[in-house]
Amino acid sequence: MTDFQKSLAGLRLTTAEILYRMPDHQDILQTYIWQDYDREPEFPALNRFLEFWQRELDGPLFSVRIAHHRVISPAEVRFVEYLDRLH
């Protein structure tokens, strides 16, 4: 599915700022930015990623901040009935 088709299907561009603790230095926080199309308010793709993180990676999560925005909605698509060229 293309990004355009995902937008028409109601998915929103979602960005998550993930703060996590360094595995060897627990007092130091690192930032990871995750971005994908996801469905709000459940955010299933982000939840799958966070479950993978907790299961497979060593850096424990500190916090996750989410921002999402609808890039395009079905009501914003208009079909052109007439197209002409002007030279």
C-alpha positions in Angstrom: 0.0 0.0 0.0 1.4 3.4 -0.9 1.6 6.3 1.5 -1.3 8.0 -0.4 -3.5 4.9 -0.1 -2.7 4.7 3.6 -3.8 8.3 4.1 -7.0 7.6 2.2 -7.6 4.6 4.4 -7.6 6.8 7.5 -4.1 6.1 8.7 -2.2 9.1 10.1 1.4 9.9 10.0 2.6 9.2 13.5 5.9 10.2 15.1 7.0 8.9 18.5 9.9 10.3 20.5 11.2 7.4 22.5 13.5 8.2 25.5 15.3 5.1 26.8 18.1 4.4 29.3 21.5 3.4 28.0 22.1 -0.3 28.9 25.5 0.2 30.4 24.9 3.7 31.9 21.3 3.8 33.3 21.6 7.5 34.3 22.0 8.5 30.6 18.9 8.9 28.4 19.0 8.5 24.6 16.4 9.6 22.1 15.0 7.4 19.3 12.5 8.8 16.7 10.1 6.4 15.2 7.8 7.4 12.3 5.2 5.4 10.4 1.5 5.5 9.3 -0.7 4.3 12.2 -4.3 4.3 13.3 -5.3 6.4 16.3 -6.1 6.1 19.2 -5.0 2.5 19.4 -1.7 2.9 17.5 -1.2 -0.8 16.7 2.0 -0.4 14.7 3.6 1.7 17.4 2.5 -0.8 20.1 4.0 -3.7 18.1 7.3 -1.8 17.8 7.4 -1.0 21.5 6.6 -4.6 22.4 9.5 -5.7 20.1 11.8 -3.1 21.8 11.0 -4.4 25.3 11.4 -8.0 24.2 14.6 -7.8 22.1 16.6 -4.6 23.0 18.6 -3.9 26.2 17.8 -0.2 26.7 14.8 0.1 29.0 12.1 2.6 28.0 11.9 5.8 29.9 9.0 7.6 28.1 7.2 7.7 24.8 5.7 10.9 23.4 3.4 10.7 20.4 2.4 13.2 17.7 0.2 12.4 14.8 -1.3 14.3 11.9 -3.7 13.4 9.1 -1.8 14.1 5.9 -4.8 13.8 3.6 -8.4 12.8 4.1 -10.9 11.4 1.6 -12.9 14.6 1.6 -9.9 16.5 0.4 -9.6 14.5 -2.8 -11.3 16.1 -5.8 -11.5 14.7 -9.3 -10.9 17.1 -12.2 -13.6 16.9 -14.9 -11.9 19.3 -17.3 -8.2 19.7 -18.1 -6.8 22.0 -20.7 -3.4 23.2 -21.7 -2.3 26.8 -22.1 1.0 27.4 -23.9 
